[in-house]
Amino acid sequence: MNKEKILNFYRSHFGEINGALGGLIISVCILWIGFIRTIFIAICILAGYYIGKKISNDKDYIKNLLDRILPPGTYR
């Protein structure tokens, strides 16, 4: 197949393809490592995504977070 055709097909069915791949990955993880471990991995991935998104939007996010949690100036 032509590379252009594949890219156009992917662009027109972006959500369906990514949803199917996500479902496949989750089902294989559940079969291999179990339900609870798969849920734990998913929670860790979501937490990492959330923190990464916050860091990319605000470069001082970690510093501000530590200021809220710890007494100011303790990590410097």
Backbone as ProteinMPNN parsed JSONL, in Angstrom:
{"seq_chain_A": "MNKEKILNFYRSHFGEINGALGGLIISVCILWIGFIRTIFIAICILAGYYIGKKISNDKDYIKNLLDRILPPGTYR", "coords_chain_A": {"N_chain_A": [[0.839, -1.19, 0.0], [0.288, 2.301, -0.46], [2.114, 4.836, 1.196], [0.955, 7.336, 1.633], [-1.803, 6.751, 1.43], [-2.153, 5.142, 3.676], [-1.548, 6.961, 5.742], [-3.587, 8.874, 5.317], [-5.829, 7.274, 5.809], [-5.384, 6.691, 8.511], [-5.531, 9.262, 9.617], [-8.192, 9.891, 9.095], [-9.539, 8.033, 10.621], [-8.707, 8.295, 13.264], [-9.51, 8.283, 16.058], [-10.888, 5.806, 16.295], [-8.897, 3.903, 15.648], [-6.899, 4.401, 17.582], [-8.39, 3.916, 19.903], [-9.002, 1.196, 19.588], [-6.405, 0.078, 19.645], [-5.646, 0.846, 22.228], [-7.526, -0.613, 23.738], [-6.73, -3.208, 23.046], [-4.128, -3.294, 24.156], [-4.708, -2.941, 26.894], [-6.305, -5.222, 27.377], [-4.473, -7.306, 26.89], [-2.607, -6.762, 28.892], [-4.193, -7.241, 31.172], [-4.654, -9.989, 30.893], [-2.025, -10.988, 31.067], [-0.776, -9.903, 33.438], [-2.713, -9.485, 35.35], [-5.713, -8.071, 36.837], [-5.688, -6.138, 38.983], [-3.002, -5.284, 39.08], [-2.816, -4.2, 36.528], [-4.599, -2.057, 36.739], [-3.196, -0.547, 38.646], [-0.884, 0.118, 37.153], [-2.095, 1.658, 35.15], [-3.045, 3.813, 36.683], [-0.603, 4.891, 37.558], [0.469, 5.674, 35.082], [-1.403, 7.62, 34.285], [-1.038, 9.491, 36.362], [1.629, 10.23, 35.884], [1.331, 11.348, 33.328], [-0.329, 13.529, 33.956], [1.303, 15.044, 35.709], [3.478, 15.534, 34.015], [2.214, 17.07, 32.029], [1.498, 19.314, 33.524], [4.073, 20.237, 34.186], [5.078, 20.868, 31.66], [3.455, 23.012, 31.012], [3.907, 24.854, 33.079], [6.901, 25.781, 34.11], [7.914, 26.05, 36.68], [6.447, 24.343, 38.262], [7.046, 22.069, 39.888], [8.696, 23.251, 41.826], [6.878, 25.086, 42.968], [4.962, 23.292, 43.913], [6.44, 21.86, 45.82], [6.933, 23.974, 47.563], [4.379, 24.343, 48.579], [3.936, 21.923, 49.905], [6.198, 21.338, 51.565], [8.027, 23.175, 54.124], [8.893, 26.498, 53.123], [11.882, 26.852, 51.255], [13.256, 24.566, 52.108], [14.11, 22.611, 50.334], [16.104, 23.668, 48.823]], "CA_chain_A": [[0.0, 0.0, 0.0], [0.965, 3.572, -0.534], [2.257, 5.49, 2.502], [-0.042, 8.43, 1.686], [-3.11, 6.16, 1.692], [-2.175, 4.701, 5.071], [-1.632, 8.152, 6.577], [-4.93, 9.452, 5.168], [-6.758, 6.395, 6.517], [-5.171, 6.893, 9.948], [-6.046, 10.59, 9.985], [-9.655, 9.913, 9.036], [-10.059, 7.112, 11.637], [-7.775, 8.47, 14.373], [-10.097, 7.851, 17.324], [-11.203, 4.385, 16.267], [-7.661, 3.131, 15.655], [-6.258, 4.548, 18.894], [-9.229, 3.225, 20.877], [-8.821, -0.25, 19.418], [-5.073, -0.266, 20.14], [-5.689, 0.967, 23.677], [-8.258, -1.771, 24.241], [-5.876, -4.384, 22.876], [-3.045, -3.23, 25.143], [-5.293, -3.167, 28.224], [-6.727, -6.621, 27.509], [-3.284, -8.148, 26.994], [-2.052, -6.551, 30.237], [-5.04, -7.932, 32.144], [-4.414, -11.419, 30.766], [-0.663, -11.345, 31.467], [-0.343, -9.534, 34.792], [-3.84, -9.437, 36.266], [-6.547, -6.869, 36.819], [-5.255, -5.14, 39.972], [-1.722, -4.725, 38.635], [-3.087, -3.37, 35.359], [-5.186, -0.812, 37.235], [-2.1, 0.203, 39.257], [-0.066, 0.661, 36.068], [-2.867, 2.723, 34.508], [-3.048, 4.966, 37.586], [0.735, 5.487, 37.489], [0.603, 6.33, 33.785], [-2.212, 8.836, 34.323], [-0.373, 10.453, 37.247], [2.787, 10.725, 35.149], [0.843, 12.227, 32.268], [-0.822, 14.752, 34.574], [2.452, 15.814, 36.194], [4.214, 15.979, 32.835], [1.474, 18.151, 31.387], [1.647, 20.488, 34.388], [5.444, 20.732, 34.065], [5.263, 21.493, 30.354], [2.745, 24.293, 30.999], [4.48, 25.724, 34.095], [8.242, 25.259, 34.381], [8.155, 26.085, 38.125], [5.393, 23.573, 38.917], [7.608, 21.235, 40.953], [9.132, 24.154, 42.884], [5.677, 25.59, 43.637], [4.358, 22.164, 44.623], [7.247, 21.611, 47.013], [6.689, 25.09, 48.483], [3.098, 24.119, 49.252], [3.993, 20.731, 50.744], [7.269, 21.482, 52.545], [8.278, 24.579, 54.506], [9.637, 27.169, 52.046], [13.343, 26.885, 51.295], [13.881, 23.357, 52.641], [14.662, 21.771, 49.276], [17.133, 24.398, 48.064]], "C_chain_A": [[0.877, 1.244, 0.0], [0.99, 4.223, 0.857], [1.228, 6.612, 2.678], [-1.431, 7.89, 2.01], [-3.23, 5.732, 3.15], [-2.312, 5.897, 5.999], [-3.008, 8.808, 6.498], [-5.972, 8.606, 5.897], [-6.629, 6.592, 8.022], [-5.746, 8.235, 10.399], [-7.571, 10.625, 9.995], [-10.287, 9.01, 10.093], [-9.178, 7.119, 12.88], [-8.322, 7.904, 15.68], [-10.359, 6.358, 17.377], [-9.942, 3.526, 16.376], [-6.99, 3.21, 17.025], [-7.076, 3.865, 19.988], [-9.074, 1.719, 20.807], [-7.451, -0.691, 19.933], [-5.01, -0.172, 21.661], [-6.408, -0.207, 24.314], [-7.457, -3.048, 24.14], [-4.777, -4.42, 23.929], [-3.574, -3.518, 26.538], [-5.693, -4.629, 28.394], [-5.537, -7.561, 27.633], [-2.646, -7.997, 28.371], [-2.875, -7.28, 31.29], [-4.805, -9.439, 32.084], [-3.039, -11.824, 31.283], [-0.38, -11.072, 32.934], [-1.487, -9.412, 35.782], [-4.506, -8.076, 36.302], [-6.011, -5.78, 37.75], [-3.941, -4.494, 39.55], [-1.906, -3.825, 37.414], [-3.694, -2.039, 35.769], [-4.11, 0.058, 37.872], [-1.219, 0.848, 38.195], [-0.792, 1.815, 35.384], [-2.896, 3.975, 35.374], [-1.688, 5.667, 37.563], [0.954, 6.227, 36.174], [-0.186, 7.635, 33.77], [-1.588, 9.898, 35.222], [0.855, 11.053, 36.562], [2.405, 11.668, 34.032], [0.408, 13.572, 32.841], [0.336, 15.637, 35.037], [3.275, 16.349, 35.028], [3.534, 17.121, 32.116], [1.579, 19.435, 32.197], [3.041, 21.088, 34.251], [5.653, 21.417, 32.72], [4.537, 22.831, 30.256], [3.368, 25.31, 31.95], [5.818, 25.147, 34.521], [8.559, 25.226, 35.878], [7.134, 25.277, 38.898], [5.93, 22.752, 40.089], [8.045, 22.118, 42.132], [7.927, 24.688, 43.662], [4.981, 24.487, 44.439], [5.121, 21.863, 45.91], [7.097, 22.739, 48.028], [5.378, 24.916, 49.24], [3.163, 22.957, 50.232], [4.995, 20.909, 51.896], [7.365, 22.941, 53.004], [9.14, 25.244, 53.448], [11.144, 27.153, 52.292], [13.994, 25.606, 51.788], [14.517, 22.497, 51.567], [15.752, 22.466, 48.482], [18.488, 24.18, 48.644]], "O_chain_A": [[2.039, 1.221, 0.406], [0.008, 4.164, 1.597], [0.697, 6.799, 3.773], [-2.165, 8.505, 2.784], [-4.267, 5.929, 3.784], [-3.102, 5.861, 6.942], [-3.537, 9.253, 7.517], [-6.885, 9.141, 6.524], [-7.632, 6.653, 8.733], [-6.377, 8.32, 11.452], [-8.171, 11.317, 10.818], [-11.455, 9.197, 10.434], [-8.93, 6.071, 13.478], [-7.643, 7.116, 16.339], [-10.085, 5.712, 18.389], [-9.922, 2.537, 17.11], [-6.561, 2.191, 17.566], [-6.5, 3.29, 20.912], [-9.021, 1.042, 21.834], [-7.345, -1.726, 20.591], [-4.39, -1.014, 22.311], [-5.949, -0.741, 25.324], [-7.495, -3.882, 25.044], [-4.525, -5.465, 24.529], [-2.95, -4.266, 27.291], [-5.445, -5.215, 29.447], [-5.588, -8.518, 28.406], [-2.193, -8.98, 28.957], [-2.312, -7.875, 32.208], [-4.762, -10.096, 33.123], [-2.896, -12.893, 31.877], [0.199, -11.919, 33.615], [-1.232, -9.246, 36.975], [-3.946, -7.072, 35.861], [-5.893, -4.623, 37.345], [-3.79, -3.277, 39.655], [-1.23, -2.805, 37.284], [-3.344, -1.0, 35.208], [-4.101, 1.272, 37.667], [-0.848, 2.014, 38.329], [-0.179, 2.836, 35.073], [-2.782, 5.085, 34.855], [-1.624, 6.896, 37.549], [1.562, 7.297, 36.16], [0.315, 8.652, 33.291], [-1.606, 11.081, 34.883], [1.089, 12.258, 36.655], [3.074, 12.677, 33.808], [0.73, 14.624, 32.289], [0.342, 16.841, 34.782], [3.719, 17.497, 35.057], [4.198, 18.044, 31.643], [1.73, 20.519, 31.633], [3.186, 22.309, 34.205], [6.334, 22.44, 32.648], [4.958, 23.701, 29.494], [3.36, 26.506, 31.661], [5.864, 24.133, 35.218], [9.404, 24.437, 36.3], [6.965, 25.505, 40.096], [5.331, 22.742, 41.164], [7.8, 21.78, 43.29], [7.96, 24.734, 44.892], [4.468, 24.741, 45.529], [4.519, 21.639, 46.961], [7.131, 22.489, 49.233], [5.276, 25.297, 50.406], [2.517, 22.996, 51.28], [4.669, 20.657, 53.056], [6.841, 23.838, 52.342], [10.047, 24.603, 52.917], [11.609, 27.411, 53.402], [15.221, 25.568, 51.88], [15.407, 21.706, 51.882], [16.278, 21.879, 47.536], [19.472, 24.716, 48.135]]}, "name": "protein", "num_of_chains": 1, "seq": "MNKEKILNFYRSHFGEINGALGGLIISVCILWIGFIRTIFIAICILAGYYIGKKISNDKDYIKNLLDRILPPGTYR"}
